[in-house]
Amino acid sequence: MSTRIVVVGGGTAGARLAQRLPVTLLGEEPHAPYNRLLLADVLAGRYGPEVIALPEAREPSRLGVRAVRIDRAARTVECADGSLVPYDRLVLATGSAPVLPPLRGLRGAELPSGVHPFRTLDDCLALRGLVAPGVRAVVIGGGLLGVSAARALAALGAEVMLTQQGERLMERQLDEHSSALLRTHMEELGVEVHTECRVSGLRQRDGAVTAVELADGFVLDAQVVVLACGVRPRVALAREAGLDVRTGVVIDDELRTSDPYIHAIGDCAEHDGKVYGLAGPALDQADVLADLLRTADAPGTAGLPRYTGTRSLTRLTLGGAADALDLAAFGETTPAPGDDVVQLTDATRRAYRKVVVRGDRLVGGVLLGDLAAVGTLARAWEGDEALPDAPLLHLLTHDGGS
């Protein structure tokens, strides 16, 4: 391929594209691309950083290089070290950045000692250097990332407090019953869970955090604070280049931005009004773009690939082999009027399975503790297939009704 393709970002999407095509990949982090989904396992000490490395790119990557400006007229990317990288096609895979909450004691991006987001391998390694048995750690945010971080810190022997502003843990993915089971699991591991509480500020002494203040006046002593308050797409580079940006960088079905020579994929991209922020869609987008870029300039090529969206399942394993808790969630876990709901609870095994059916279509589900049926359920949901003419209870058997 003679076309010069430059990829900005070495996360899931950018790394996948670099595995499939000869590209120049500019990675801001000094580490080789890695699987971000396994950071909690590195924090807990189950894996070393080398274990979560992604397959190598086809061409050597430029790591530790930050892109600071795009010159669309000259078709170059300017880097922080002053170098210019020319392109014929540019791919923005800049990912997302952690949200820093507006708390007293936080001044912009300058964080007190002991306070860390949980987004990168460097965040993970920094936390590992701070945490030892008996250290008091507060995790702010009870979503998927916060739950994973709290579980990992507990595995290191820390005294962990998990705060969630909403009514329940992982409220975006789980229903009320499965979230309650998750909370019980976390508490049995020694994690102190606080829901429906808002963190208002941080206390510090000599530049180091000492406590977390809640809005109701309650104070949680802390030597380590983990910020897991969500992420937002990194779009500054695209916006400054004059590209169309809403929540994410707006792309069409060919993953093109408002500039036909620039594409965007992964967490930074917004397709059909949706920013996914998940690994599955990022990989799908990278694969479609790889096929598109490989065939776009071929003479006589017809029927170019299109990206029409991804239906992606959230799957998470908390803990090691001895005390692991598996969970999976997809689609609409809260039924609408007229929907059929089937659920099974096994109190002995602490397993919970629920599906939501609308007409002859599976529209959502959640499984916790027993994922034997998840493969068949995921295929039926992702393919939007009509369900077999059988009692709905069969959906929750170990073979998923097949």
Disulfide bonds with the S-S distance in Angstrom:
none
